Amino acid sequence: MKALPAIAARPGLWLTALRQVAALARTGWWRTWPPVPTPDRDYLHFRLVTQYGGDGAAPSGRDVVQYLEWCRQTRELT
């Protein structure tokens, strides 16, 4: 995944990344093998198509960092 090195290089975003993983993880993710907290496939497909306009698109590391920065800033406002 292209996003991991970009996130790893920014320790200030680690907590935000963990919060987003928890927030986006599908319900009961620990009941399926492998127990990895990933978003629902249909939701993820919808978000990628609406963001990038086509199937098979993947966010760049820069896109993920910008998203996490936005999440952190939004959380600070509340």
C-alpha positions in Angstrom: 0.0 0.0 0.0 1.4 3.4 -1.0 -0.1 5.2 2.0 1.9 3.3 4.7 5.3 5.0 4.1 3.6 8.4 3.8 1.8 7.9 7.1 4.9 6.3 8.8 6.9 9.5 7.9 4.4 11.6 9.8 4.1 10.5 13.5 1.7 13.4 14.1 -0.9 11.5 12.1 -0.5 8.1 13.6 -3.2 8.6 16.2 -5.6 10.0 13.6 -4.9 7.1 11.3 -5.7 4.6 14.1 -8.9 6.5 14.9 -9.9 6.4 11.2 -9.2 2.7 11.0 -11.4 2.1 14.0 -14.1 4.4 12.6 -14.2 2.8 9.2 -13.8 -0.8 10.1 -16.8 -2.9 9.3 -18.9 -4.2 12.2 -17.7 -7.5 13.6 -14.4 -7.4 11.6 -12.8 -9.6 14.3 -15.1 -12.5 13.5 -13.7 -13.1 10.0 -10.4 -14.5 8.9 -8.0 -12.7 8.7 -9.1 -10.4 11.6 -8.1 -7.1 10.0 -10.1 -3.9 10.6 -10.9 -3.0 7.0 -13.9 -1.0 5.6 -16.8 -2.8 4.0 -15.9 -3.6 0.4 -19.0 -2.0 -1.0 -18.4 1.2 1.0 -14.8 1.3 -0.1 -15.7 0.7 -3.7 -18.3 3.5 -3.6 -15.8 6.0 -2.0 -13.0 5.2 -4.6 -15.4 5.5 -7.5 -16.8 8.8 -6.3 -13.3 10.2 -5.5 -11.4 9.0 -8.6 -14.2 8.3 -11.1 -13.5 4.7 -12.0 -12.9 1.1 -11.0 -9.5 0.0 -9.9 -8.4 3.4 -8.7 -6.3 3.7 -5.5 -5.5 6.7 -3.4 -1.9 8.0 -3.4 0.0 8.4 -0.2 -0.4 12.2 -0.6 -4.2 11.7 -0.8 -4.3 9.7 2.4 -2.1 12.1 4.2 -4.3 15.0 3.2 -7.4 13.1 4.3 -5.9 12.3 7.7 -4.8 16.0 8.1 -8.4 17.0 7.3 -9.7 14.5 9.9 -7.3 15.8 12.5 -8.3 19.4 11.9 -12.0 18.6 11.9 -11.6 16.7 15.2 -9.8 19.7 16.7 -12.8 21.9 15.8 -15.2 19.9 17.9 
